[in-house]
Amino acid sequence: MAVEQDPDDLNSGTEEVGDAFMAWAVLSTKLDKLPDWVRSYFEKLLEQIDAFDPHYDAEIALTCGLEVPEIRSKACKLLGAKSPHDYASIFDWVAARQQKQGVNLDTALWDYVEDFELDPDEYETIKSAYHKVRRVRLASMDQDHPAFQNPKAEPELG
């Protein structure tokens, strides 16, 4: 049962400022002067008060036995693992076709579909695979080479 402390009751007209804890502490030092039955009562009461920790309530007590959770890293999802196509080889083939023959991306993607005798409906799948690998490789370039993050930045000359 919680008891609210009224500061006006504790500090009524006196110069000394105190609280309920201090009041009980002062009382415990004066137990010698009280009758036996009063001293016995207050000793038992003070033992319970000493054992009580307002910062250690039932909810906190439930968590004291818990261990720190172990954080396991997630398994890395392989890009295109569920696809019958090898995403990395699609990207490499299309990029090489663009560089060697100087064709645009759309033409290189259609060439891939034709050269590997894929169904024309798979063009979007190949295009998606190309862009996914491109996005991953660009992101890894940014992490490996922070200087590539701002290509317009002028190099500093020492």
N, C-alpha and C positions, 0 to 999 in steps of 0.2 A: 504494500500500500504506500503510495507516494504521498509525502507531506510537503505542501508548498510552504516556502518560507516567506514571511512578510517582513521586508526590511524595516518597516516602521516598528514592528513588535520587538525586533532584535536590538534596534538602536534607538529606543525611545528616550530621548532627552539626555543621553549620556554622550560623553565625548569619545569614548572608545567605540570603535567599529568592530563588530564581530559577526559571526554567522552561526548556524546550528552546530557545525562541527566543532567550532571553538567552544560553544556553550557546553557540549558534551565532554570536551577535553577538560575544561575547568571543573566540571562536576566530578569527573573521575579522580581528580587530585584531592577532592574534598570528601571522599567516601569514608575516610577514617573517622570523621566527626559525626557520621549518621548512625542511627540505631541499626542493630544487626539485621533485622528483617528488611529495612530499607536498603542497606548496603548489599545484601544478598540479591535483592531484586535488581538493583542497578548494575551490579557486577555481571549478572546474566544478560541483562539488556546491552551493556557495553560490549560484551563478547560478541554478541550478534552484530552490533554496529561495526566493530572492528573487522569482522569477517566479511561484511558487505563491502563490495567494491562497485561503485556506480558505473564504472567503465567496463565491468565484466558481467553483463546481464545474460539472460538465457540465450538470446540470439547469438551473441558473440561466443558463448560457451559451446554452442553447436559447431562453430567453425574452427575451434582450437585444435581439434583432432584431425582436421583435413590437411592433406599434403598439398604442396604447390603442384598445380597440374603440369604435366609434361606436354610441351607443345611440339607436336610432330609436324615436320614439313610435309606438304601434300606431294604426292607423286606428280612429277612433271608430265603434263598432258602432251603427248607427241602430236605434232602438227600433222593432220591428215591421217591419223592412225586408223580411222574407220573407212578410209577411202581406198579404192583399188589403185589409185594413182599415187605416184611418188611425188609429193609436192615440191621437194627440193630439186628433183631432176626436171620437173616442168619449168620451174623458174630458171634454172641454169640453161636449159635448152632454148627457151624463149629469149633470154637475155643475150645468149650467144648469137642467135639468129638476127636479132636487132643490130648487134654490133657488126657482124660479118657482112650482112647483106644490106644494112642501112634501111631496114623497113620499119614501119611504125608498129606499135604494140598490137593493134587489132589484126594487122596482117600476119604478124609472127604467131599470134594465138591461133588464127585460122590455119596457118601452115602446120602447126603442131597437130591440130585435129586431123588434117588431111594426111600428114606423113605417118601418123600412128594409126590411121584407119579407124578413127573413133566416130561414133554417131554424131551428126551435127548438133543434136540436142545437148551434147556434153560440152559445147563451147563455153557456156556460162560456168560450168564446174571447173574447167581448166582456167578460165579467167579469174575465178574466185581463188583458186589454189595459188596462182601466180601472185595475186595481190596480198594474200595472207603471208606468203613467204617473204615478199618484198617488205611488208610492214615489220615483220619480225627481224629481218636482217638490218633494216634501217634503225630499229630500236637498239639492236645490239651494237651497231656502229656508234650510236650516241653514247652508250655506256662505256665502250672501249676507248673511244676517242672523243673526249669532251670538246676538243677544238672544232669538231665537225658540227657542233650544235648551232653555231652561228657562222655560216659560210661567208657572209659579207664582212665579217670582222677583219680588220687589217692586222697583220702580224706585227708584234712589237719589235722594234729594232733597238738593240742595246747599245 
